[in-house]
């Protein structure tokens, strides 16, 4: 679950969280301006930045994990009442 949060959700919502934090910090001077700023916010660019960060995280994971090409992967199996985890040869 932690991997899902760090790899998919956090990069996707991080730009929006940063923008909302910035808008909250700057709303102290004008209480009505914060709502208007959020209504007209750069939502398209925030979503685009989130998707780009998520894609970068997925590419980084694909490039830095896995096994060598040609490695034989043996699937996990249930044997004698216990699960034997996967392994490589």
MDTraj code that builds the backbone (N, CA, C; nanometers):
import mdtraj as md
import numpy as np

residues = "UNK UNK UNK UNK UNK UNK UNK UNK UNK UNK UNK UNK UNK UNK UNK UNK UNK UNK UNK UNK UNK UNK UNK UNK UNK UNK UNK UNK UNK UNK UNK UNK UNK UNK UNK UNK UNK UNK UNK UNK UNK UNK UNK UNK UNK UNK UNK UNK UNK UNK UNK UNK UNK UNK UNK UNK UNK UNK UNK UNK UNK UNK UNK UNK UNK UNK UNK UNK UNK UNK UNK UNK UNK UNK UNK UNK UNK UNK UNK UNK UNK UNK UNK UNK UNK UNK UNK UNK UNK".split()
xyz = np.array([
    [0.0815, -0.1190, 0.0000],
    [0.0000, 0.0000, 0.0000],
    [0.0861, 0.1258, 0.0000],
    [0.1973, 0.1207, 0.0725],
    [0.2869, 0.2358, 0.0759],
    [0.3445, 0.2624, -0.0624],
    [0.3783, 0.1563, -0.1343],
    [0.4321, 0.1739, -0.2686],
    [0.3305, 0.2406, -0.3593],
    [0.2052, 0.2016, -0.3478],
    [0.0996, 0.2624, -0.4295],
    [0.0882, 0.4105, -0.3976],
    [0.0915, 0.4445, -0.2696],
    [0.0824, 0.5855, -0.2314],
    [0.2002, 0.6657, -0.2842],
    [0.3210, 0.6139, -0.2677],
    [0.4395, 0.6888, -0.3089],
    [0.4583, 0.6923, -0.4598],
    [0.4168, 0.5880, -0.5270],
    [0.4432, 0.5785, -0.6697],
    [0.3330, 0.6385, -0.7551],
    [0.2095, 0.6311, -0.7118],
    [0.0984, 0.6772, -0.7946],
    [0.0309, 0.8019, -0.7391],
    [-0.0153, 0.7958, -0.6158],
    [-0.0983, 0.9032, -0.5627],
    [-0.0198, 1.0289, -0.5271],
    [0.0918, 1.0156, -0.4578],
    [0.1672, 1.1338, -0.4163],
    [0.2159, 1.2171, -0.5348],
    [0.2796, 1.1571, -0.6363],
    [0.3195, 1.2407, -0.7507],
    [0.2009, 1.3030, -0.8237],
    [0.0884, 1.2351, -0.8228],
    [-0.0285, 1.2866, -0.8930],
    [-0.0891, 1.4074, -0.8223],
    [-0.0941, 1.4055, -0.6891],
    [-0.1592, 1.5152, -0.6176],
    [-0.0620, 1.6177, -0.5595],
    [0.0683, 1.5937, -0.5674],
    [0.1656, 1.6855, -0.5090],
    [0.1563, 1.8273, -0.5647],
    [0.1476, 1.8482, -0.6960],
    [0.1356, 1.9863, -0.7453],
    [0.0112, 2.0574, -0.6930],
    [-0.0989, 1.9866, -0.6830],
    [-0.2220, 2.0471, -0.6318],
    [-0.2082, 2.0807, -0.4841],
    [-0.1470, 1.9928, -0.4064],
    [-0.1262, 2.0216, -0.2647],
    [-0.0362, 2.1432, -0.2454],
    [0.0682, 2.1535, -0.3255],
    [0.1560, 2.2703, -0.3166],
    [0.0820, 2.3981, -0.3532],
    [0.0002, 2.3932, -0.4568],
    [-0.0769, 2.5112, -0.4969],
    [-0.1771, 2.5506, -0.3889],
    [-0.2472, 2.4528, -0.3317],
    [-0.3432, 2.4833, -0.2259],
    [-0.2739, 2.5408, -0.1027],
    [-0.1568, 2.4895, -0.0697],
    [-0.0795, 2.5456, 0.0413],
    [-0.0371, 2.6882, 0.0144],
    [0.0071, 2.7149, -0.1068],
    [0.0458, 2.8508, -0.1453],
    [-0.0747, 2.9442, -0.1404],
    [-0.1884, 2.8988, -0.1906],
    [-0.3095, 2.9820, -0.1893],
    [-0.3554, 3.0082, -0.0461],
    [-0.3440, 2.9097, 0.0411],
    [-0.3844, 2.9280, 0.1800],
    [-0.2934, 3.0279, 0.2507],
    [-0.1626, 3.0195, 0.2248],
    [-0.0700, 3.1136, 0.2878],
    [-0.0908, 3.2564, 0.2380],
    [-0.1300, 3.2735, 0.1144],
    [-0.1476, 3.4070, 0.0577],
    [-0.2876, 3.4636, 0.0770],
    [-0.3804, 3.3897, 0.1319],
    [-0.5174, 3.4378, 0.1471],
    [-0.5366, 3.5219, 0.2718],
    [-0.4390, 3.5355, 0.3556],
    [-0.4544, 3.6066, 0.4824],
    [-0.4935, 3.7523, 0.4624],
    [-0.4455, 3.8158, 0.3586],
    [-0.4751, 3.9570, 0.3361],
    [-0.6125, 3.9825, 0.2775],
    [-0.6625, 3.8915, 0.1960],
    [-0.7918, 3.9131, 0.1293],
    [-0.8766, 3.7870, 0.1406],
    [-0.9731, 3.7857, 0.2336],
    [-1.0517, 3.6638, 0.2540],
    [-1.1366, 3.6245, 0.1341],
    [-1.1888, 3.7183, 0.0572],
    [-1.2708, 3.6839, -0.0588],
    [-1.1878, 3.6459, -0.1797],
    [-1.0630, 3.6896, -0.1846],
    [-0.9773, 3.6624, -0.2993],
    [-0.9314, 3.5182, -0.3079],
    [-0.9265, 3.4493, -0.1946],
    [-0.8794, 3.3107, -0.1953],
    [-0.9760, 3.2199, -0.2700],
    [-1.1047, 3.2400, -0.2483],
    [-1.2044, 3.1573, -0.3172],
    [-1.1991, 3.1831, -0.4669],
    [-1.1875, 3.3081, -0.5041],
    [-1.1796, 3.3423, -0.6469],
    [-1.0519, 3.2857, -0.7091],
    [-0.9425, 3.2927, -0.6348],
    [-0.8155, 3.2389, -0.6851],
    [-0.8261, 3.0879, -0.7050],
    [-0.8929, 3.0187, -0.6125],
    [-0.9103, 2.8740, -0.6273],
    [-1.0042, 2.8408, -0.7422],
    [-1.1066, 2.9217, -0.7607],
    [-1.2024, 2.8966, -0.8686],
    [-1.1351, 2.9114, -1.0051],
    [-1.0460, 3.0067, -1.0172],
    [-0.9798, 3.0321, -1.1452],
    [-0.8386, 2.9740, -1.1486],
    [-0.8112, 2.8810, -1.0612],
    [-0.6771, 2.8247, -1.0503],
    [-0.6310, 2.7527, -1.1763],
    [-0.5035, 2.7254, -1.1830],
    [-0.4451, 2.6588, -1.3004],
    [-0.4653, 2.5076, -1.2954],
    [-0.5889, 2.4632, -1.2910],
    [-0.6183, 2.3217, -1.2691],
    [-0.5653, 2.2323, -1.3805],
    [-0.5750, 2.2769, -1.5043],
    [-0.5232, 2.1959, -1.6154],
    [-0.3736, 2.1724, -1.5978],
    [-0.2995, 2.2779, -1.5643],
    [-0.1547, 2.2656, -1.5504],
    [-0.1171, 2.1836, -1.4271],
    [-0.1973, 2.1925, -1.3225],
    [-0.1708, 2.1110, -1.2037],
    [-0.1900, 1.9625, -1.2332],
    [-0.2958, 1.9298, -1.3043],
    [-0.3197, 1.7894, -1.3416],
    [-0.2100, 1.7413, -1.4363],
    [-0.1724, 1.8243, -1.5311],
    [-0.0660, 1.7882, -1.6250],
    [0.0667, 1.7658, -1.5520],
    [0.0988, 1.8527, -1.4570],
    [0.2217, 1.8356, -1.3790],
    [0.2151, 1.7085, -1.2950],
    [0.0983, 1.6783, -1.2380],
    [0.0831, 1.5557, -1.1598],
    [0.1009, 1.4311, -1.2441],
    [0.0436, 1.4306, -1.3631],
    [0.0583, 1.3156, -1.4531],
    [0.2042, 1.3008, -1.4963],
    [0.2718, 1.4127, -1.5212],
    [0.4131, 1.4069, -1.5597],
    [0.4983, 1.3512, -1.4458],
    [0.4721, 1.3946, -1.3228],
    [0.5466, 1.3410, -1.2087],
    [0.5194, 1.1926, -1.1882],
    [0.3940, 1.1511, -1.2054],
    [0.3601, 1.0104, -1.1909],
    [0.4295, 0.9275, -1.2993],
    [0.4319, 0.9773, -1.4221],
    [0.5001, 0.9062, -1.5304],
    [0.6497, 0.8953, -1.5017],
    [0.7090, 1.0024, -1.4498],
    [0.8514, 0.9986, -1.4157],
    [0.8787, 0.8957, -1.3058],
    [0.7899, 0.8866, -1.2075],
    [0.8064, 0.7873, -1.1010],
    [0.7950, 0.6457, -1.1563],
    [0.7022, 0.6244, -1.2486],
    [0.6872, 0.4918, -1.3085],
    [0.8086, 0.4542, -1.3925],
    [0.8614, 0.5485, -1.4692],
    [0.9808, 0.5223, -1.5502],
    [1.1000, 0.4933, -1.4596],
    [1.1158, 0.5708, -1.3525],
    [1.2262, 0.5475, -1.2596],
    [1.2155, 0.4095, -1.1956],
    [1.0959, 0.3690, -1.1599],
    [1.0766, 0.2362, -1.1017],
    [1.1085, 0.1268, -1.2025],
    [1.0660, 0.1459, -1.3257],
    [1.0918, 0.0455, -1.4292],
    [1.2410, 0.0327, -1.4584],
    [1.3131, 0.1431, -1.4533],
    [1.4552, 0.1398, -1.4857],
    [1.5426, 0.0929, -1.3703],
    [1.4952, 0.1056, -1.2477],
    [1.5796, 0.0725, -1.1328],
    [1.5405, -0.0562, -1.0621],
    [1.4390, -0.1250, -1.1091],
    [1.3996, -0.2492, -1.0424],
    [1.3846, -0.3597, -1.1457],
    [1.3683, -0.4800, -1.0957],
    [1.3513, -0.5931, -1.1858],
    [1.4706, -0.6862, -1.1814],
    [1.4713, -0.7810, -1.2719],
    [1.5786, -0.8795, -1.2793],
    [1.6460, -0.8690, -1.4156],
    [1.7605, -0.9289, -1.4265],
    [1.8363, -0.9263, -1.5513],
    [1.7609, -1.0006, -1.6612],
    [1.7737, -0.9569, -1.7852],
    [1.7102, -1.0294, -1.8953],
    [1.7638, -1.1725, -1.9028],
    [1.6750, -1.2654, -1.9292],
    [1.7131, -1.4055, -1.9392],
    [1.7088, -1.4802, -1.8070],
    [1.6800, -1.4109, -1.6979],
    [1.6716, -1.4757, -1.5674],
    [1.5446, -1.5591, -1.5598],
    [1.5569, -1.6783, -1.5060],
    [1.4407, -1.7660, -1.4910],
    [1.3707, -1.7317, -1.3598],
    [1.2426, -1.6989, -1.3682],
    [1.1635, -1.6638, -1.2505],
    [1.0727, -1.7814, -1.2172],
    [1.0809, -1.8265, -1.0945],
    [0.9981, -1.9376, -1.0486],
    [0.8865, -1.8789, -0.9630],
    [0.7632, -1.9030, -1.0042],
    [0.6458, -1.8448, -0.9389],
    [0.6273, -1.9011, -0.7981],
    [0.5602, -1.8261, -0.7115],
    [0.5312, -1.8797, -0.5785],
    [0.4358, -1.9980, -0.5882],
    [0.4457, -2.0870, -0.4908],
    [0.3572, -2.2032, -0.4936],
    [0.3205, -2.2435, -0.3516],
    [0.2120, -2.3139, -0.3429],
    [0.1615, -2.3648, -0.2156],
    [0.2024, -2.5103, -0.2056],
    [0.2849, -2.5429, -0.1056],
    [0.3361, -2.6791, -0.0939],
    [0.3430, -2.7184, 0.0538],
    [0.2868, -2.8325, 0.0859],
    [0.2890, -2.8863, 0.2228],
    [0.2331, -2.7876, 0.3256],
    [0.1267, -2.7172, 0.2901],
    [0.0599, -2.6280, 0.3836],
    [0.1248, -2.4925, 0.4031],
    [0.2209, -2.4576, 0.3206],
    [0.2809, -2.3251, 0.3326],
    [0.3125, -2.2700, 0.1943],
    [0.3235, -2.1396, 0.1868],
    [0.3508, -2.0730, 0.0601],
    [0.5011, -2.0555, 0.0454],
    [0.5526, -2.1033, -0.0648],
    [0.6939, -2.0854, -0.0971],
    [0.7035, -1.9636, -0.1888],
    [0.7755, -1.8586, -0.1481],
    [0.7788, -1.7356, -0.2283],
    [0.8514, -1.7551, -0.3612],
    [0.8328, -1.6583, -0.4492],
    [0.8970, -1.6650, -0.5795],
    [1.0473, -1.6484, -0.5630],
    [1.1195, -1.6976, -0.6617],
    [1.2654, -1.6848, -0.6597],
    [1.3175, -1.6824, -0.8026],
    [1.4419, -1.6498, -0.8168],
    [1.5044, -1.6466, -0.9493],
    [1.6198, -1.7451, -0.9524],
    [1.6496, -1.7898, -1.0722],
    [1.7647, -1.8799, -1.0931],
    [1.8478, -1.8287, -1.2071],
])
top = md.Topology()
chain = top.add_chain()
for i, resn in enumerate(residues, 1):
    res = top.add_residue(resn, chain, resSeq=i)
    for name in ("N", "CA", "C"):
        top.add_atom(name, md.element.get_by_symbol(name[0]), res)
traj = md.Trajectory(xyz[None], top)
